[in-house]
Amino acid sequence: MLEVVFYRDARRRLSAIDAHGHVELTRRGKDHVCAAVSAILQAAWLGLKEHVGLSLDAFKESGTLSLRWPARSRDDAAVKAIVATAELAVREIARQYPKHVRVSRRTEKAG
């Protein structure tokens, strides 16, 4: 199961994305659903980094991808568009493959 969490801050702005697991519809590295979610999230990372110019708290290894962006950038229209589009796209994949992809929203704890 691939689980993707879209975090919102206390002001309800998207603030982070965490993805963990593998879809496992077929052997690892050949799974089109896992690859699609990975591509969407990596495109969001690239857009935030290269298009918007953000310094991200980011981590990626097999089965894990985490992105967090600074609070000061969360009202930026480009940031909002990139991460909201990623959320929409991943939710659509989860709708099509509910036994393999789970998407949730959580509020980040202040701190």
MDTraj code that builds the backbone (N, CA, C; nanometers):
import mdtraj as md
import numpy as np

residues = "MET LEU GLU VAL VAL PHE TYR ARG ASP ALA ARG ARG ARG LEU SER ALA ILE ASP ALA HIS GLY HIS VAL GLU LEU THR ARG ARG GLY LYS ASP HIS VAL CYS ALA ALA VAL SER ALA ILE LEU GLN ALA ALA TRP LEU GLY LEU LYS GLU HIS VAL GLY LEU SER LEU ASP ALA PHE LYS GLU SER GLY THR LEU SER LEU ARG TRP PRO ALA ARG SER ARG ASP ASP ALA ALA VAL LYS ALA ILE VAL ALA THR ALA GLU LEU ALA VAL ARG GLU ILE ALA ARG GLN TYR PRO LYS HIS VAL ARG VAL SER ARG ARG THR GLU LYS ALA GLY".split()
xyz = np.array([
    [0.0849, -0.1176, 0.0000],
    [0.0000, 0.0000, 0.0000],
    [0.0898, 0.1243, 0.0000],
    [0.0573, 0.2160, -0.0867],
    [0.1243, 0.3459, -0.0911],
    [0.0357, 0.4457, -0.0176],
    [0.0894, 0.5101, 0.0831],
    [0.0149, 0.6087, 0.1594],
    [0.0770, 0.7463, 0.1395],
    [-0.0069, 0.8434, 0.1038],
    [0.0378, 0.9804, 0.0821],
    [-0.0427, 1.0707, 0.1744],
    [0.0289, 1.1500, 0.2521],
    [-0.0351, 1.2430, 0.3453],
    [-0.0019, 1.3848, 0.3017],
    [-0.1068, 1.4652, 0.2858],
    [-0.0920, 1.6077, 0.2553],
    [-0.1213, 1.6835, 0.3840],
    [-0.0197, 1.7511, 0.4350],
    [-0.0327, 1.8231, 0.5615],
    [-0.0744, 1.9675, 0.5373],
    [-0.1505, 2.0181, 0.6309],
    [-0.1903, 2.1579, 0.6323],
    [-0.1440, 2.2181, 0.7646],
    [-0.1101, 2.3448, 0.7586],
    [-0.0682, 2.4130, 0.8810],
    [-0.1918, 2.4648, 0.9560],
    [-0.1700, 2.5374, 1.0640],
    [-0.2803, 2.5887, 1.1461],
    [-0.3712, 2.6839, 1.0695],
    [-0.3186, 2.7429, 0.9610],
    [-0.3995, 2.8332, 0.8773],
    [-0.4627, 2.7590, 0.7597],
    [-0.4545, 2.6263, 0.7614],
    [-0.5142, 2.5377, 0.6605],
    [-0.4458, 2.5451, 0.5247],
    [-0.3218, 2.5940, 0.5212],
    [-0.2445, 2.5992, 0.3968],
    [-0.1654, 2.4697, 0.3828],
    [-0.1575, 2.4181, 0.2603],
    [-0.0726, 2.3013, 0.2387],
    [0.0699, 2.3349, 0.2821],
    [0.1292, 2.2431, 0.3586],
    [0.2597, 2.2713, 0.4172],
    [0.3630, 2.1608, 0.3968],
    [0.3172, 2.0398, 0.3673],
    [0.4103, 1.9275, 0.3541],
    [0.3404, 1.8100, 0.2878],
    [0.4228, 1.7211, 0.2341],
    [0.3740, 1.5966, 0.1746],
    [0.4661, 1.4848, 0.2220],
    [0.4061, 1.3753, 0.2657],
    [0.4823, 1.2554, 0.2994],
    [0.4216, 1.1378, 0.2246],
    [0.5055, 1.0585, 0.1596],
    [0.4603, 0.9380, 0.0906],
    [0.5470, 0.8217, 0.1364],
    [0.4808, 0.7093, 0.1657],
    [0.5519, 0.5903, 0.2139],
    [0.4887, 0.4651, 0.1552],
    [0.5721, 0.3701, 0.1176],
    [0.5245, 0.2407, 0.0724],
    [0.5378, 0.2212, -0.0769],
    [0.4833, 0.1101, -0.1211],
    [0.4837, 0.0737, -0.2633],
    [0.3463, 0.0195, -0.2987],
    [0.3050, 0.0397, -0.4214],
    [0.1745, -0.0074, -0.4670],
    [0.1736, -0.1593, -0.4804],
    [0.2771, -0.2153, -0.5375],
    [0.2952, -0.3589, -0.5527],
    [0.1888, -0.4260, -0.6394],
    [0.1443, -0.3596, -0.7456],
    [0.0588, -0.4238, -0.8448],
    [0.1386, -0.5237, -0.9277],
    [0.2668, -0.4953, -0.9419],
    [0.3584, -0.5832, -1.0144],
    [0.4937, -0.5686, -0.9450],
    [0.5974, -0.6250, -1.0010],
    [0.7258, -0.6190, -0.9304],
    [0.7777, -0.4751, -0.9218],
    [0.8483, -0.4494, -0.8144],
    [0.9022, -0.3170, -0.7862],
    [0.9858, -0.2680, -0.9027],
    [0.9661, -0.1412, -0.9379],
    [1.0380, -0.0820, -1.0487],
    [0.9635, -0.0922, -1.1803],
    [0.8572, -0.1717, -1.1841],
    [0.7789, -0.1892, -1.3069],
    [0.6324, -0.1494, -1.2857],
    [0.6005, -0.0946, -1.1705],
    [0.4625, -0.0654, -1.1342],
    [0.4215, 0.0728, -1.1834],
    [0.3284, 0.0791, -1.2778],
    [0.2890, 0.2067, -1.3377],
    [0.2158, 0.2976, -1.2400],
    [0.1417, 0.2432, -1.1447],
    [0.0690, 0.3267, -1.0481],
    [0.1679, 0.3923, -0.9524],
    [0.2589, 0.3146, -0.9002],
    [0.3618, 0.3693, -0.8104],
    [0.4460, 0.4730, -0.8854],
    [0.4792, 0.4426, -1.0084],
    [0.5593, 0.5350, -1.0890],
    [0.4837, 0.6655, -1.1142],
    [0.3536, 0.6566, -1.1360],
    [0.2745, 0.7772, -1.1616],
    [0.2721, 0.8684, -1.0390],
    [0.2468, 0.8106, -0.9222],
    [0.2449, 0.8912, -0.7997],
    [0.3833, 0.9501, -0.7745],
    [0.4849, 0.8698, -0.7914],
    [0.6220, 0.9173, -0.7727],
    [0.6532, 1.0330, -0.8676],
    [0.6146, 1.0201, -0.9925],
    [0.6404, 1.1261, -1.0903],
    [0.5684, 1.2554, -1.0533],
    [0.4452, 1.2443, -1.0087],
    [0.3696, 1.3636, -0.9677],
    [0.4389, 1.4333, -0.8520],
    [0.4767, 1.3569, -0.7509],
    [0.5387, 1.4176, -0.6331],
    [0.6773, 1.4733, -0.6636],
    [0.7526, 1.4036, -0.7483],
    [0.8843, 1.4554, -0.7857],
    [0.8716, 1.5794, -0.8745],
    [0.7670, 1.5861, -0.9562],
    [0.7423, 1.7066, -1.0369],
    [0.7072, 1.8243, -0.9460],
    [0.6297, 1.7989, -0.8412],
    [0.5987, 1.9047, -0.7448],
    [0.7273, 1.9537, -0.6781],
    [0.8125, 1.8607, -0.6387],
    [0.9412, 1.8951, -0.5771],
    [1.0225, 1.9827, -0.6728],
    [1.0327, 1.9398, -0.7965],
    [1.1090, 2.0148, -0.8964],
    [1.0481, 2.1537, -0.9193],
    [0.9162, 2.1610, -0.9302],
    [0.8494, 2.2900, -0.9498],
    [0.8733, 2.3858, -0.8351],
    [0.8621, 2.3338, -0.7128],
    [0.8856, 2.4197, -0.5955],
    [1.0311, 2.4667, -0.5899],
    [1.1214, 2.3758, -0.6219],
    [1.2648, 2.4078, -0.6142],
    [1.3106, 2.4976, -0.7297],
    [1.2787, 2.4583, -0.8526],
    [1.3326, 2.5275, -0.9696],
    [1.2449, 2.6427, -1.0185],
    [1.1158, 2.6248, -1.0211],
    [1.0266, 2.7300, -1.0709],
    [1.0066, 2.8404, -0.9666],
    [0.9781, 2.7982, -0.8441],
    [0.9526, 2.8961, -0.7378],
    [1.0827, 2.9387, -0.6697],
    [1.1824, 2.8508, -0.6687],
    [1.3105, 2.8839, -0.6065],
    [1.3142, 2.8620, -0.4566],
    [1.2343, 2.7673, -0.4077],
    [1.2307, 2.7411, -0.2639],
    [1.3439, 2.6505, -0.2198],
    [1.3872, 2.6736, -0.0988],
    [1.4759, 2.5809, -0.0316],
    [1.3848, 2.4885, 0.0485],
    [1.3839, 2.3613, 0.0132],
    [1.2912, 2.2656, 0.0735],
    [1.3602, 2.1761, 0.1741],
    [1.2827, 2.1304, 0.2697],
    [1.3240, 2.0205, 0.3554],
    [1.2712, 1.8970, 0.2828],
    [1.3581, 1.8244, 0.2139],
    [1.3139, 1.7154, 0.1277],
    [1.4010, 1.5922, 0.1481],
    [1.3364, 1.4774, 0.1316],
    [1.4054, 1.3498, 0.1471],
    [1.3422, 1.2498, 0.0514],
    [1.4268, 1.1694, -0.0149],
    [1.3759, 1.0663, -0.1051],
    [1.4667, 0.9455, -0.1004],
    [1.4051, 0.8289, -0.0868],
    [1.4716, 0.7006, -0.1058],
    [1.3621, 0.6043, -0.1477],
    [1.3966, 0.4854, -0.1838],
    [1.2968, 0.3900, -0.2309],
    [1.1842, 0.3738, -0.1297],
    [1.0636, 0.4036, -0.1731],
    [0.9469, 0.3869, -0.0875],
    [0.9152, 0.5037, 0.0026],
    [0.9937, 0.6105, -0.0029],
    [0.9709, 0.7250, 0.0846],
    [1.0031, 0.8549, 0.0111],
    [0.9133, 0.9509, 0.0243],
    [0.9392, 1.0856, -0.0259],
    [0.8715, 1.1829, 0.0698],
    [0.9469, 1.2794, 0.1188],
    [0.8936, 1.3809, 0.2094],
    [0.9335, 1.5181, 0.1588],
    [0.8372, 1.6090, 0.1564],
    [0.8614, 1.7482, 0.1174],
    [0.7979, 1.8402, 0.2198],
    [0.8722, 1.9414, 0.2617],
    [0.8185, 2.0464, 0.3475],
    [0.8729, 2.1782, 0.2958],
    [0.7861, 2.2780, 0.2938],
    [0.8280, 2.4080, 0.2444],
    [0.8024, 2.5122, 0.3512],
    [0.8776, 2.6232, 0.3452],
    [0.8714, 2.7248, 0.4508],
    [0.7333, 2.7894, 0.4629],
    [0.6961, 2.8233, 0.5849],
    [0.5665, 2.8877, 0.6121],
    [0.5524, 3.0174, 0.5331],
    [0.6607, 3.0902, 0.5166],
    [0.6538, 3.2197, 0.4479],
    [0.6153, 3.2068, 0.3007],
    [0.6296, 3.0865, 0.2440],
    [0.5999, 3.0667, 0.1017],
    [0.4608, 3.0083, 0.0759],
    [0.3877, 2.9748, 0.1797],
    [0.2622, 2.9002, 0.1632],
    [0.1468, 2.9802, 0.1047],
    [0.1573, 3.1128, 0.1029],
    [0.0544, 3.1953, 0.0410],
    [0.0891, 3.2319, -0.1033],
    [0.2070, 3.1955, -0.1484],
    [0.2502, 3.2235, -0.2854],
    [0.1620, 3.1468, -0.3834],
    [0.1105, 3.2157, -0.4852],
    [0.0181, 3.1541, -0.5807],
    [0.0808, 3.0348, -0.6532],
    [0.2074, 3.0436, -0.6892],
    [0.2733, 2.9325, -0.7592],
    [0.2872, 2.8116, -0.6677],
    [0.3232, 2.8341, -0.5434],
    [0.3353, 2.7243, -0.4469],
    [0.2001, 2.6564, -0.4295],
    [0.0978, 2.7365, -0.4089],
    [-0.0370, 2.6815, -0.3910],
    [-0.0807, 2.6013, -0.5133],
    [-0.0535, 2.6515, -0.6327],
    [-0.0933, 2.5823, -0.7551],
    [-0.0190, 2.4496, -0.7715],
    [0.1096, 2.4501, -0.7455],
    [0.1897, 2.3286, -0.7623],
    [0.1441, 2.2200, -0.6658],
    [0.1326, 2.2532, -0.5381],
    [0.1004, 2.1487, -0.4406],
    [-0.0467, 2.1079, -0.4454],
    [-0.1360, 2.2009, -0.4771],
    [-0.2776, 2.1645, -0.4905],
    [-0.2988, 2.0744, -0.6114],
    [-0.2264, 2.0995, -0.7197],
    [-0.2361, 2.0145, -0.8379],
    [-0.1815, 1.8752, -0.8078],
    [-0.0715, 1.8682, -0.7353],
    [-0.0172, 1.7377, -0.6960],
    [-0.1188, 1.6616, -0.6115],
    [-0.1831, 1.7313, -0.5188],
    [-0.2830, 1.6643, -0.4348],
    [-0.4002, 1.6139, -0.5193],
    [-0.4500, 1.6951, -0.6092],
    [-0.5602, 1.6530, -0.6967],
    [-0.5224, 1.5300, -0.7790],
    [-0.4033, 1.5321, -0.8361],
    [-0.3590, 1.4222, -0.9218],
    [-0.3427, 1.2920, -0.8424],
    [-0.2827, 1.3010, -0.7244],
    [-0.2635, 1.1808, -0.6433],
    [-0.3986, 1.1295, -0.5931],
    [-0.4882, 1.2196, -0.5567],
    [-0.6231, 1.1768, -0.5144],
    [-0.6961, 1.1041, -0.6279],
    [-0.6789, 1.1489, -0.7495],
    [-0.7437, 1.0827, -0.8628],
    [-0.6882, 0.9422, -0.8814],
    [-0.5587, 0.9257, -0.8681],
    [-0.4995, 0.7921, -0.8779],
    [-0.5520, 0.7037, -0.7653],
    [-0.5603, 0.7584, -0.6443],
    [-0.6125, 0.6813, -0.5306],
    [-0.7585, 0.6420, -0.5531],
    [-0.8342, 0.7282, -0.6177],
    [-0.9742, 0.6965, -0.6476],
    [-0.9822, 0.5776, -0.7437],
    [-0.8902, 0.5721, -0.8378],
    [-0.8889, 0.4644, -0.9360],
    [-0.8301, 0.3342, -0.8808],
    [-0.7429, 0.3447, -0.7817],
    [-0.6749, 0.2280, -0.7249],
    [-0.6855, 0.2298, -0.5718],
    [-0.8073, 0.2245, -0.5181],
    [-0.8263, 0.2404, -0.3735],
    [-0.7648, 0.1292, -0.2884],
    [-0.7408, 0.0135, -0.3439],
    [-0.6780, -0.0953, -0.2682],
    [-0.5269, -0.0816, -0.2628],
    [-0.4728, 0.0145, -0.3386],
    [-0.3277, 0.0255, -0.3506],
    [-0.2711, 0.1614, -0.3116],
    [-0.3543, 0.2656, -0.3181],
    [-0.3080, 0.4010, -0.2855],
    [-0.4079, 0.4638, -0.1891],
    [-0.3571, 0.5143, -0.0785],
    [-0.4404, 0.5833, 0.0203],
    [-0.3883, 0.7258, 0.0360],
    [-0.4790, 0.8216, 0.0318],
    [-0.4438, 0.9627, 0.0483],
    [-0.5200, 1.0160, 0.1677],
    [-0.4520, 1.0948, 0.2499],
    [-0.5184, 1.1581, 0.3628],
    [-0.4660, 1.3004, 0.3829],
    [-0.5419, 1.3735, 0.4614],
    [-0.5009, 1.5093, 0.5017],
    [-0.4840, 1.5081, 0.6526],
    [-0.3831, 1.5780, 0.6975],
    [-0.3608, 1.5934, 0.8408],
    [-0.3195, 1.7362, 0.8685],
    [-0.3453, 1.7781, 0.9888],
    [-0.3008, 1.9098, 1.0325],
    [-0.1686, 1.8914, 1.1057],
    [-0.0709, 1.9723, 1.0677],
    [0.0587, 1.9658, 1.1352],
    [0.0456, 2.0206, 1.2755],
    [0.1181, 1.9591, 1.3652],
    [0.1215, 2.0081, 1.5011],
    [0.2092, 2.1316, 1.5073],
    [0.1654, 2.2310, 1.5815],
    [0.2465, 2.3525, 1.5976],
    [0.3750, 2.3151, 1.6701],
    [0.4795, 2.3829, 1.6334],
    [0.6014, 2.3521, 1.7044],
    [0.7164, 2.3773, 1.6202],
])
top = md.Topology()
chain = top.add_chain()
for i, resn in enumerate(residues, 1):
    res = top.add_residue(resn, chain, resSeq=i)
    for name in ("N", "CA", "C"):
        top.add_atom(name, md.element.get_by_symbol(name[0]), res)
traj = md.Trajectory(xyz[None], top)
